[in-house]
Amino acid sequence: MYDLLVVGAGPYGLSIASHAADAGLSLRVFGRPMASWRDNMPDGMFLKSEPWASNLSDPAARWRLDRYCATQGTTARHGEPIPVEMFAEYGLWFARNAVPDVDERTVIRIASLPGGFEAVTEDGETVQARTVALAVGVMPFVEIPAALRALPRDLVTHSSHHGDLARFRGRDVTVIGGGQAALETAALLAEQDTRVRVLARADRLSWNDVPPPWERPWWQSARSPHSGLGCGWRNWFYAERPGLYRRLREPTRARIAATALGPAGAWWVRNRVESAVEVRLAHEVTAARAVPGGVRLETTGADHVETEHVIAATGFRATRDRLGLLSPELRASLAMVADGSPEVGRDFESSHPGLFLAGLVTAAGFGPAMRFVHGATFTAGTLVRGVRRRLHTDGPAGVIPAPGRCEAAQTVSG
């Protein structure tokens, strides 16, 4: 039986695996490295976060993005966005250098058993471990507006379903949403001669400013410090102090998680949208139906749109019930917070002892940083320390305690 099973090989899973290996834990890592970055983002997209805030995490900080860029003859510079395909290649480089062998098979089911957990792979192999770190990224949590869910996938897709937009060349496409995914997708479509429009429910678009220079007068830095989530003390708190964020009252955490760093376009995509894309504001889709040649959308804008295809760039909703690879019994045992996401303790341990969570699904507990690569560094170190505490608490017999509230489990393991 392994000490730890890491399920997922994106930025969070790979970072956790690197820290776990360095800690001497016996582990298995499952997942296709950087799969969603390689398969679900079209060529031409860029990272919205700064290069220095986009590192995967190893304990010695040896395998940083800037070091990878140097091996490719390029320089990672503040204020210059990194292509998504380069970031995906960086993740593969990190996996080769900082992580034990990754088993690229998919885990399709995880269930609890006495002393730990059992995972089943896509080809039927079973693997047992005393603890599990679930780092499944965002793809299980795709959110499509209710008005569109009944339509078939040949008419409606999510923005994360497309690694290649070429199929839409010469067609008419409507993108739903007002954030970066919607605006960058629309720009890429327009640049390949797709007839494209954006429907946004907000009455105006928000755009991120060009970041200030890295080197600047001390008083400017003191007034608005750089952080992994942007400038300003509030962003600095979210980005650099997730452990303190978790000490906020749950209603406050829930409000911030739902509203902070809301939909906005990057500064470098603004001109590409405003010069080439029709944007209809205050247009929320209220109903949709298939019609000959495509889809008819009814909106709160008191008009309708007929289009050949709809791309919903409407984000993700990380709830417990969407963790479909957990057995029904294990999933039902997880305590939830107000937004439907699983509750996590100070070490990212869920209310089921030995089951640790990472990434977007922990944003309600640890804040907006968990929605970005930047959060992987805090998560990896903290989570692996929690795994070691859990394994130590279980003792030689290796008995995982019965499920209970995560705070109680953390007190026992403290």
PEHU-V147899 format. One record per backbone hydrogen bond with DSSP energy under -0.5 kcal/mol. NH is the residue of the N-H (numbers start at 1). CO is the residue of the C=O. If there is no record, write none. Layout:
nh->NH co->CO
nh->NH co->CO
//
This chain:
nh->2 co->128
nh->3 co->26
nh->4 co->26
nh->5 co->131
nh->6 co->4
nh->6 co->28
nh->7 co->5
nh->7 co->133
nh->8 co->6
nh->8 co->30
nh->10 co->135
nh->14 co->10
nh->15 co->11
nh->16 co->12
nh->17 co->13
nh->18 co->14
nh->19 co->15
nh->20 co->16
nh->21 co->17
nh->22 co->18
nh->23 co->19
nh->24 co->21
nh->25 co->20
nh->27 co->25
nh->28 co->4
nh->29 co->101
nh->30 co->6
nh->31 co->103
nh->31 co->105
nh->33 co->31
nh->34 co->9
nh->35 co->32
nh->38 co->34
nh->39 co->35
nh->40 co->36
nh->43 co->163
nh->45 co->42
nh->47 co->82
nh->53 co->50
nh->54 co->51
nh->58 co->56
nh->61 co->58
nh->64 co->62
nh->68 co->64
nh->69 co->65
nh->70 co->66
nh->71 co->67
nh->72 co->68
nh->72 co->69
nh->73 co->70
nh->74 co->69
nh->77 co->75
nh->80 co->77
nh->81 co->79
nh->84 co->45
nh->87 co->83
nh->88 co->84
nh->89 co->85
nh->90 co->86
nh->91 co->87
nh->92 co->88
nh->93 co->89
nh->94 co->90
nh->95 co->91
nh->96 co->92
nh->97 co->93
nh->98 co->94
nh->99 co->95
nh->103 co->29
nh->103 co->101
nh->104 co->102
nh->108 co->106
nh->108 co->120
nh->109 co->120
nh->110 co->325
nh->111 co->118
nh->113 co->116
nh->116 co->113
nh->117 co->129
nh->118 co->111
nh->119 co->127
nh->120 co->109
nh->121 co->125
nh->122 co->106
nh->124 co->121
nh->127 co->119
nh->129 co->117
nh->130 co->2
nh->131 co->3
nh->132 co->354
nh->133 co->5
nh->134 co->132
nh->134 co->356
nh->135 co->7
nh->135 co->133
nh->141 co->138
nh->142 co->139
nh->143 co->315
nh->144 co->142
nh->148 co->145
nh->149 co->145
nh->149 co->146
nh->151 co->148
nh->155 co->152
nh->156 co->152
nh->157 co->310
nh->159 co->312
nh->161 co->158
nh->162 co->40
nh->162 co->159
nh->163 co->161
nh->168 co->165
nh->169 co->166
nh->170 co->193
nh->171 co->168
nh->173 co->171
nh->173 co->195
nh->174 co->309
nh->175 co->197
nh->176 co->311
nh->177 co->175
nh->177 co->199
nh->180 co->264
nh->183 co->179
nh->184 co->180
nh->185 co->181
nh->186 co->182
nh->187 co->183
nh->188 co->184
nh->189 co->185
nh->190 co->186
nh->191 co->187
nh->192 co->188
nh->192 co->189
nh->193 co->190
nh->194 co->189
nh->195 co->171
nh->196 co->194
nh->197 co->173
nh->198 co->278
nh->199 co->175
nh->200 co->198
nh->200 co->280
nh->208 co->265
nh->216 co->214
nh->220 co->217
nh->221 co->217
nh->222 co->218
nh->223 co->219
nh->224 co->220
nh->229 co->230
nh->230 co->227
nh->232 co->225
nh->236 co->232
nh->237 co->233
nh->238 co->234
nh->239 co->235
nh->240 co->236
nh->241 co->237
nh->245 co->241
nh->246 co->242
nh->247 co->244
nh->248 co->245
nh->252 co->249
nh->253 co->249
nh->254 co->250
nh->255 co->251
nh->256 co->252
nh->257 co->253
nh->258 co->254
nh->259 co->255
nh->260 co->256
nh->262 co->259
nh->265 co->206
nh->269 co->266
nh->270 co->266
nh->270 co->267
nh->271 co->267
nh->273 co->269
nh->273 co->270
nh->274 co->270
nh->275 co->271
nh->276 co->273
nh->277 co->273
nh->278 co->196
nh->280 co->198
nh->281 co->279
nh->282 co->202
nh->283 co->200
nh->284 co->282
nh->286 co->298
nh->287 co->298
nh->289 co->296
nh->291 co->294
nh->294 co->291
nh->295 co->307
nh->296 co->289
nh->297 co->295
nh->297 co->305
nh->298 co->287
nh->299 co->303
nh->300 co->284
nh->302 co->299
nh->305 co->297
nh->307 co->295
nh->308 co->172
nh->309 co->172
nh->310 co->155
nh->311 co->174
nh->312 co->157
nh->312 co->310
nh->313 co->176
nh->313 co->311
nh->314 co->312
nh->317 co->141
nh->319 co->317
nh->320 co->340
nh->322 co->319
nh->323 co->320
nh->324 co->322
nh->326 co->323
nh->327 co->110
nh->331 co->327
nh->332 co->328
nh->333 co->329
nh->334 co->331
nh->337 co->341
nh->340 co->337
nh->343 co->335
nh->345 co->349
nh->348 co->345
nh->350 co->355
nh->351 co->343
nh->353 co->351
nh->355 co->352
nh->356 co->132
nh->356 co->354
nh->357 co->348
nh->358 co->134
nh->362 co->359
nh->363 co->360
nh->365 co->362
nh->366 co->362
nh->367 co->363
nh->370 co->367
nh->371 co->368
nh->372 co->369
nh->375 co->369
nh->375 co->372
nh->376 co->373
nh->377 co->374
nh->378 co->374
nh->379 co->375
nh->380 co->376
nh->381 co->377
nh->382 co->378
nh->383 co->379
nh->384 co->380
nh->385 co->381
nh->386 co->382
nh->387 co->383
nh->388 co->384
nh->389 co->385
nh->390 co->386
nh->391 co->387
nh->392 co->388
nh->393 co->389
nh->394 co->390
nh->395 co->391
nh->398 co->395
nh->399 co->394
nh->400 co->398
nh->404 co->351
nh->409 co->405
nh->410 co->406
nh->411 co->407
nh->412 co->408
nh->413 co->409
nh->414 co->410
//
